[in-house]
Amino acid sequence: MSKNPSFPMASTVVDSILFRDAFGTQKMRQIFSDGALIQRYIDAEVALARAEARCGVIPAEAAEVIARESKIERIDFDHMREETDIVGYPILPLVHQLVAMCGESGRYVHWGATTQDIMDTAVALQVRDALDSIGSDIRELRGILASLAKKHRDTPMAGRTHLQQALPVTFGYKVAIWLAMFDRHQQRIAELRPRVAVVEFAGAAGTLASLGDRGFEVQKAMAEELKLGVPATTWHVARDGFAEAVNLLALVTGSLGKIALDIMIMASTEFAEVYEPFVKGRGASSTMPQKRNPISSELMLAASKAVRQHAGLMVDAMVQDFERATGPWHAEWIAIPESFILTSGALHQAKFALGGLIVDEARMAHNLGITKGLIVAEAVMMGMAPHIGRQQAHDVVYDACRTVNTQGGTLAEALAALPEVTKHFDRATIDRLTDPANYLGLAPQMVDRALALSAEVGA
């Protein structure tokens, strides 16, 4: 192992020098970095002082000093870490240093607050900014999906159920389904934001007792300073907001995982219908030069599994005792940052993979024909039903399908050999009925509808 003191010491994928850009993004790592978190603690303390000065609780001059002197550049991080190890929380160690920075005015730092007030408010600020970033990524991804759906509105391919060819669809139809999921996620983010971007300032047991009749006034003023909402009640042990945020991320990455799984299967050698964008060396094997592995899709799928686990952890952490938890709160410190970083990374991979997705229309057409017409057996049955009845049509087509399976040939040829069929249809009509491209249902129109509805979804 290197003796170089600057050798990277990260031990998780979200911070690893090797894996951090595969599983996350620099922007989201910055939002949840130690420096950004401590700055948010300071922001909350300064906002509290300013709010209390506005409400006449502390001297205005003291608030000015606190705002001016409380600088992250002056923090002794090593000492803060050592003290945090002893105390168990970082706010008292921070307050000690802020008090020293502010001289006589330091007596008014953290006035009437409790540790969790500052920590929860800081995380609410982080989550607000992180949701804005996720929302921006989703808007970009929706634009990519909309373009892809429009381009391939009429590109026929095999629709599959239970991994078996079922009926023809279009690739645009498949992408439109992906798009609609992310339209809904965009709406969910907008709906969630006001529920989670709220201030926490309530004091030791959450009753604001330390400020007497000024509590609500200060709470509102602090929220205004930070551009946060005001909660109906204290949420020290009401963790549904943060739990909802991480569970929303689980939905987002779940949708990405579904897309990833489709791409990976469609990119397999036997399907060969789509490929992730070609970048020299990407997806290469150390032993098999021919390999082109779907790396972005694999990372998306892995992220979806990890975030789903954190979503469960957040729901579990909602079960808290009385007016202050004895442990579940700490689980959030793990789940929230990692979930946002992993989701951001998965969205980045999705934008890359889908933004340059290579679609082999000829291969899709080839695969659509490998059943020799059997994929449109339903079309033939429904076409014959008005003439001979649905059940008899089913039986006739069933027999023709068995002929193809046992003797070879195409469904059109098998049908053309049956008097029950030729009595009502000439060969041209039989060929038309057995052409998969003529049995797409309303798939293209569903693309149109999805695109129109997506355009109405606000930011």
C-alpha positions in Angstrom: 0.0 0.0 0.0 1.2 3.5 -0.8 2.9 5.4 2.0 2.0 8.7 0.3 -0.1 10.6 2.9 -2.2 12.0 0.0 -3.2 8.5 -1.1 -7.0 8.5 -1.4 -8.7 7.2 1.7 -12.3 6.9 0.7 -13.9 3.5 1.3 -17.3 3.7 -0.3 -18.3 4.0 -3.9 -19.9 7.4 -3.5 -16.5 8.9 -2.6 -14.1 6.5 -4.1 -11.6 8.0 -6.6 -12.3 4.9 -8.8 -16.1 4.6 -8.6 -17.5 8.0 -7.5 -18.3 9.2 -11.0 -19.8 5.9 -12.0 -22.2 5.9 -9.0 -22.7 9.6 -8.4 -22.0 13.1 -9.7 -19.8 15.9 -8.4 -22.7 18.3 -8.1 -24.6 16.0 -5.7 -21.5 15.0 -3.8 -20.9 18.7 -3.2 -24.5 19.3 -1.9 -23.9 16.5 0.7 -20.2 17.1 1.4 -19.0 17.7 4.9 -18.1 21.3 4.0 -21.6 22.0 2.6 -23.3 20.4 5.6 -21.3 22.4 8.1 -22.0 25.6 6.1 -25.7 24.7 6.3 -25.3 24.4 10.1 -23.8 27.8 10.2 -26.5 29.2 7.8 -29.2 27.9 10.2 -27.4 29.4 13.3 -27.1 32.8 11.5 -30.7 32.7 10.3 -31.8 32.0 13.8 -29.9 35.0 15.2 -31.2 37.3 12.5 -34.8 36.0 13.1 -34.5 36.6 16.8 -33.1 40.1 16.2 -36.1 40.9 13.9 -38.4 39.7 16.7 -36.6 41.6 19.5 -35.4 38.5 21.2 -31.7 39.3 21.0 -29.9 42.6 20.2 -29.7 43.5 16.5 -26.0 44.2 17.0 -25.4 40.7 18.3 -27.1 39.2 15.2 -24.9 41.4 13.0 -21.8 40.2 14.7 -22.9 36.5 14.5 -23.7 36.8 10.8 -20.4 38.6 10.1 -18.0 36.5 12.2 -19.5 33.0 11.8 -17.3 31.8 8.9 -16.6 28.2 7.9 -13.0 29.2 7.0 -12.4 29.8 10.7 -13.6 26.4 11.8 -11.0 24.0 13.2 -12.3 20.8 11.7 -9.9 18.5 13.5 -11.0 19.8 16.8 -14.7 19.8 15.8 -14.3 16.1 14.8 -12.6 15.2 18.0 -15.3 16.9 20.1 -18.1 15.4 17.9 -16.7 11.9 18.7 -17.1 12.8 22.4 -20.5 14.6 22.3 -22.0 12.3 19.7 -23.4 15.2 17.7 -21.6 18.0 15.8 -23.7 21.1 16.8 -22.3 21.7 20.3 -18.7 21.5 19.0 -19.7 23.9 16.3 -21.4 26.3 18.7 -18.3 26.3 20.9 -16.3 27.6 18.0 -18.9 30.1 16.8 -19.2 31.5 20.3 -15.5 32.1 20.4 -15.5 33.7 17.0 -18.3 36.2 18.0 -16.8 37.6 21.2 -19.4 39.2 23.5 -22.1 38.5 21.0 -21.3 34.8 21.2 -23.7 34.5 24.2 -26.6 34.8 21.8 -25.5 32.0 19.4 -27.9 29.1 19.3 -30.4 31.0 21.5 -33.4 28.8 22.4 -32.4 26.1 19.9 -31.6 22.4 20.3 -29.1 20.4 18.4 -31.7 18.6 16.2 -33.3 22.0 15.2 -30.0 23.0 13.5 -29.3 19.5 12.1 -32.8 19.0 10.7 -32.9 22.4 9.2 -29.5 21.9 7.5 -30.6 18.6 6.0 -33.9 20.2 4.9 -31.8 22.8 3.0 -29.7 20.0 1.5 -32.7 18.0 0.4 -34.3 21.1 -1.1 -31.3 21.7 -3.2 -30.9 18.1 -4.0 -34.5 17.7 -5.2 -34.0 20.7 -7.4 -31.0 19.0 -9.0 -32.8 15.7 -9.4 -35.7 17.6 -10.9 -33.4 19.2 -13.4 -31.9 15.9 -14.4 -35.4 14.4 -14.9 -36.4 17.3 -17.1 -33.3 16.6 -19.3 -34.1 12.9 -19.4 -37.7 13.5 -20.3 -36.5 15.6 -23.3 -34.3 12.7 -24.4 -37.1 10.2 -24.1 -39.6 12.4 -25.9 -37.2 12.8 -28.8 -36.6 9.0 -28.9 -40.3 8.2 -28.7 -41.1 10.6 -31.5 -38.3 9.3 -33.7 -39.4 5.7 -33.3 -43.2 6.3 -33.2 -43.7 3.8 -36.1 -40.7 1.5 -35.7 -42.2 -1.9 -35.3 -40.7 -4.5 -33.0 -41.8 -7.5 -31.0 -43.6 -6.8 -27.9 -42.8 -9.4 -25.2 -44.6 -10.8 -22.2 -43.0 -13.4 -19.9 -39.9 -13.0 -22.1 -41.9 -14.5 -25.0 -42.9 -12.7 -28.2 -46.5 -11.6 -27.7 -47.8 -9.0 -30.1 -46.1 -6.3 -32.2 -45.5 -2.9 -30.7 -43.3 0.0 -31.7 -40.1 1.0 -30.1 -41.6 4.5 -29.7 -44.4 3.0 -27.7 -42.0 1.3 -25.4 -40.1 4.6 -24.9 -43.3 6.5 -24.4 -44.1 4.2 -21.4 -40.7 5.2 -20.0 -41.4 8.8 -20.6 -44.7 8.7 -18.8 -43.1 7.3 -15.7 -40.7 10.3 -15.5 -43.5 12.7 -16.2 -45.1 11.4 -13.0 -41.8 11.6 -11.1 -41.5 15.3 -12.2 -44.9 15.9 -10.7 -44.1 14.0 -7.6 -41.0 16.1 -6.9 -43.1 19.3 -7.3 -45.7 18.0 -4.9 -43.1 16.7 -2.4 -40.9 19.8 -2.2 -43.2 22.0 0.1 -43.7 19.0 2.4 -39.9 18.5 3.0 -38.4 22.0 2.5 -39.5 23.2 5.9 -37.6 24.7 8.9 -37.1 22.9 12.1 -37.0 25.2 15.2 -38.8 24.1 18.2 -36.5 23.7 21.2 -35.6 20.9 23.6 -38.9 19.0 23.6 -40.4 20.7 20.6 -42.7 23.1 22.4 -40.7 26.4 21.8 -40.9 26.9 25.6 -37.6 28.7 25.7 -38.9 31.7 23.8 -42.2 32.2 25.6 -44.8 33.8 23.4 -42.3 34.7 20.7 -41.7 31.1 19.5 -44.0 31.1 16.5 -42.8 34.5 15.4 -39.1 33.5 15.5 -39.8 30.2 13.8 -41.6 32.0 10.9 -38.8 34.6 10.7 -36.1 31.9 10.6 -38.0 30.1 7.8 -38.1 33.3 5.8 -34.4 33.9 6.3 -33.7 30.4 4.8 -36.5 30.5 2.2 -38.1 27.4 3.8 -41.7 26.7 4.7 -43.2 26.7 8.2 -44.3 23.3 9.6 -47.7 22.8 11.2 -46.0 21.1 14.2 -42.6 20.1 15.4 -41.2 17.3 13.3 -38.3 16.1 15.5 -39.9 12.6 15.6 -42.3 12.9 12.6 -39.9 11.8 9.8 -42.4 11.2 7.0 -41.0 14.1 5.0 -37.5 12.8 4.6 -38.8 9.2 4.3 -41.1 10.3 1.5 -38.1 12.0 -0.2 -36.0 8.8 -0.2 -38.9 6.7 -1.2 -39.5 9.0 -4.2 -35.8 8.4 -5.1 -36.5 4.7 -4.9 -39.4 5.2 -7.4 -37.1 7.2 -9.7 -34.3 4.6 -9.6 -36.8 1.8 -9.9 -38.0 3.3 -13.2 -34.3 3.6 -14.2 -33.8 0.0 -13.3 -36.7 -1.1 -15.4 -35.3 0.8 -18.4 -31.8 -0.6 -17.7 -33.1 -4.2 -17.7 -34.9 -3.7 -21.0 -31.8 -2.2 -22.6 -29.6 -5.0 -21.3 -31.8 -7.7 -22.6 -32.3 -6.0 -25.9 -28.6 -5.4 -26.2 -27.8 -9.1 -25.7 -26.3 -10.9 -28.7 -29.4 -12.9 -29.4 -31.6 -9.8 -29.5 -29.1 -7.2 -30.8 -31.8 -4.5 -31.1 -30.3 -1.6 -29.2 -26.8 -0.6 -27.9 -25.5 1.9 -25.5 -23.5 4.7 -27.2 -20.1 3.5 -28.5 -17.1 4.9 -26.6 -13.7 3.3 -27.3 -12.9 0.9 -24.5 -16.2 1.3 -22.6 -17.7 -2.1 -21.6 -14.6 -3.9 -22.7 -13.6 -7.3 -21.3 -10.1 -8.1 -20.0 -10.2 -11.4 -21.9 -12.8 -11.2 -24.6 -12.0 -8.4 -27.2 -15.5 -8.7 -28.8 -17.4 -7.7 -25.7 -19.4 -4.5 -25.4 -21.0 -4.6 -22.1 -24.0 -2.3 -21.2 -22.1 -0.5 -18.4 -24.5 2.4 -17.9 -27.5 0.1 -17.6 -25.6 -2.1 -15.1 -24.9 0.9 -12.9 -28.5 2.1 -13.1 -29.7 -1.3 -12.1 -27.3 -1.5 -9.2 -28.3 2.0 -8.0 -31.9 1.1 -8.1 -31.3 -1.9 -5.8 -29.2 0.2 -3.3 -31.7 3.1 -3.1 -34.6 0.6 -2.6 -32.8 -0.7 0.5 -32.3 2.8 1.8 -36.0 3.5 1.2 -36.8 0.7 3.6 -34.3 2.0 6.1 -36.0 5.4 6.1 -39.4 3.9 6.7 -38.0 1.9 9.5 -36.4 5.0 11.0 -39.8 6.6 11.2 -40.6 4.5 14.2 -39.2 6.8 16.9 -39.8 7.0 20.6 -41.6 9.8 22.3 -40.3 13.4 21.7 -36.7 12.5 20.7 -35.4 9.3 19.1 -32.8 7.1 20.6 -31.1 5.9 17.4 -33.4 5.8 14.3 -32.6 9.4 13.5 -29.0 8.4 13.0 -29.9 6.0 10.2 -31.0 9.0 8.1 -27.5 10.3 8.1 -26.5 7.2 6.1 -29.5 6.9 3.9 -30.3 10.4 2.8 -26.9 11.4 1.3 -26.2 8.1 -0.3 -29.7 7.9 -1.8 -29.4 11.3 -3.5 -25.9 10.7 -4.7 -26.8 7.2 -6.2 -29.9 8.6 -7.8 -28.0 11.5 -9.3 -25.4 9.1 -10.7 -28.1 6.8 -12.1 -29.8 9.7 -13.9 -26.4 10.7 -15.3 -25.9 7.2 -16.7 -29.4 7.2 -18.1 -28.9 10.5 -19.9 -25.7 9.1 -21.5 -27.2 5.8 -22.5 -30.5 7.0 -23.8 -29.1 10.2 -25.3 -26.9 8.3 -27.7 -28.8 5.0 -27.8 -28.2 3.1 -31.0 -31.4 1.5 -32.3 -31.1 -1.2 -35.0 -34.4 -1.0 -36.8 -33.5 -3.7 -39.2 -32.7 -6.1 -36.4 -36.0 -5.3 -34.7 -37.8 -6.1 -38.0 -35.8 -9.4 -38.3 -36.7 -10.4 -34.8 -40.3 -9.5 -35.5 -40.3 -12.1 -38.2 -38.6 -15.0 -36.5 -41.9 -16.6 -35.5 -42.9 -16.7 -39.2 -46.1 -14.8 -38.6 -47.2 -16.5 -35.4 -46.8 -13.3 -33.4 -49.9 -12.0 -35.2 -52.1 -15.1 -34.8 -54.5 -12.9 -32.8 -54.8 -10.6 -35.8 -55.8 -13.4 -38.1 -58.2 -14.8 -35.6 -59.9 -11.4 -35.1 -60.0 -10.9 -38.9 -61.7 -14.2 -39.5 -64.1 -14.0 -36.5 -66.8 -11.9 -38.3 -67.0 -14.6 -41.0 -66.9 -17.9 -39.0 -67.3 -16.9 -35.4 -64.6 -16.2 -32.8 -64.3 -19.7 -31.4 -64.1 -21.4 -34.8 -61.6 -18.8 -36.0 -59.5 -19.5 -32.9 -59.5 -23.2 -33.7 -58.6 -22.7 -37.3 -55.7 -20.4 -36.5 -54.6 -22.7 -33.7 -54.3 -25.6 -36.2 -52.4 -23.4 -38.6 -50.0 -22.4 -35.8 -49.4 -26.1 -35.0 -48.6 -26.8 -38.6 -46.0 -24.0 -38.6 -44.5 -25.4 -35.4 -44.3 -29.0 -36.6 -43.8 -28.8 -40.3 -42.2 -25.4 -40.8 -43.2 -22.7 -43.3 -45.0 -19.5 -42.5 -48.4 -18.8 -40.9 -49.5 -17.3 -44.2 -48.6 -20.5 -46.1 -50.4 -22.7 -43.5 -53.5 -20.5 -43.6 -53.5 -20.5 -47.5 -53.7 -24.3 -47.4 -56.9 -24.3 -45.3 -60.2 -24.2 -47.3 -61.9 -22.6 -44.2 -59.6 -19.7 -44.8 -59.4 -19.4 -48.6 -63.2 -19.5 -48.7 -63.2 -16.0 -47.2 -59.7 -14.6 -47.9 -57.4 -14.4 -50.9 -53.7 -14.7 -50.6 -53.1 -10.9 -50.6 -55.5 -10.5 -47.7 -53.8 -13.4 -45.8 -50.4 -11.7 -46.3 -51.8 -8.4 -45.0 -53.3 -10.1 -41.9 -50.0 -11.9 -41.2 -47.8 -8.8 -41.6 -46.8 -7.8 -38.0 -46.4 -4.1 -39.1 -50.2 -4.1 -39.8 -51.1 -5.1 -36.2 -49.7 -2.3 -34.1 -53.0 -1.4 -32.4 -53.0 2.1 -31.1 -49.3 2.0 -30.2 -48.3 5.0 -32.5 -51.3 7.0 -31.3 -50.3 6.3 -27.7 -46.9 7.8 -28.4 -48.7 10.9 -29.7 -50.8 11.1 -26.5 -47.9 10.5 -24.2 -45.9 13.3 -26.0 -48.8 15.7 -25.7 -49.3 15.0 -22.0 -45.6 15.2 -21.3 -45.5 18.7 -22.8 -48.1 19.8 -20.3 -46.1 18.6 -17.3 -44.6 21.6 -15.6 -41.1 22.0 -14.3 
